[in-house]
Amino acid sequence: MSVMRLPLDELRQLPTLPLRLPRPTHPRLQAVCDAIVAAPDDKTTAQGWADRLGVDVKTLHRLFLRETGMTFGLRPGLTA
């Protein structure tokens, strides 16, 4: 038996858990999340979303963290 086969066999036996991301309850943040889910290739930055919502980018970050417990980070391939 190869050294890598045992860990791979163990991983195959683990149950698959559903992915659940927290969703905000704030209506404007819900709209942002809905837009990102609908178009994950959208290149809008955090500043762009803040501008669309009419808030400061720091406000967007604080609100998102408070609502979801997660940071409003950049998606892969995006720059600030």
C-alpha positions in Angstrom: 0.0 0.0 0.0 1.4 3.4 -1.0 2.0 6.1 1.7 -0.7 8.3 0.1 -3.3 5.7 -0.3 -4.2 5.5 3.4 -5.0 9.2 3.8 -7.0 9.2 0.5 -9.0 6.2 1.7 -9.7 7.9 5.0 -10.8 11.1 3.2 -13.2 9.2 1.0 -15.0 7.8 4.1 -15.6 11.2 5.7 -19.2 12.5 5.3 -19.7 15.4 2.9 -21.1 18.4 4.7 -23.2 21.0 2.9 -21.6 24.4 2.4 -23.5 27.1 4.2 -22.4 30.7 4.0 -24.0 33.2 6.3 -26.4 35.6 4.6 -26.9 39.2 5.8 -30.3 40.4 6.9 -29.6 44.0 5.9 -31.6 44.6 2.6 -28.8 46.4 0.9 -26.2 43.8 1.8 -28.6 41.1 0.6 -28.8 42.8 -2.7 -25.0 42.8 -3.0 -24.8 39.1 -2.1 -27.6 38.3 -4.6 -25.8 40.2 -7.3 -22.5 38.4 -6.6 -24.2 35.0 -6.6 -26.0 35.8 -9.9 -22.8 37.0 -11.6 -19.8 35.6 -9.8 -17.5 36.9 -12.6 -18.5 40.5 -11.8 -15.3 42.4 -11.1 -16.9 45.0 -8.8 -14.5 45.9 -5.9 -15.6 46.7 -2.3 -15.3 50.4 -3.2 -17.6 49.9 -6.2 -20.2 48.1 -4.0 -19.9 50.9 -1.4 -20.4 53.5 -4.1 -23.5 51.7 -5.4 -24.9 51.6 -1.9 -24.1 55.2 -1.2 -21.9 54.4 1.8 -18.2 54.6 2.7 -16.2 51.5 2.0 -15.3 51.2 5.7 -19.1 51.2 6.5 -19.6 48.4 4.0 -16.8 46.4 5.6 -18.1 47.0 9.2 -21.7 46.2 8.3 -20.8 43.0 6.4 -18.7 41.8 9.3 -21.5 42.5 11.8 -24.1 40.9 9.6 -22.2 37.7 8.6 -19.2 37.3 10.9 -17.0 37.4 7.8 -15.0 40.0 6.1 -16.0 41.5 2.8 -12.8 40.3 1.1 -11.7 40.5 -2.5 -12.6 37.6 -4.7 -9.7 35.9 -6.5 -8.4 37.9 -9.4 -9.7 41.2 -8.1 -7.7 44.2 -6.9 -8.7 46.9 -4.5 
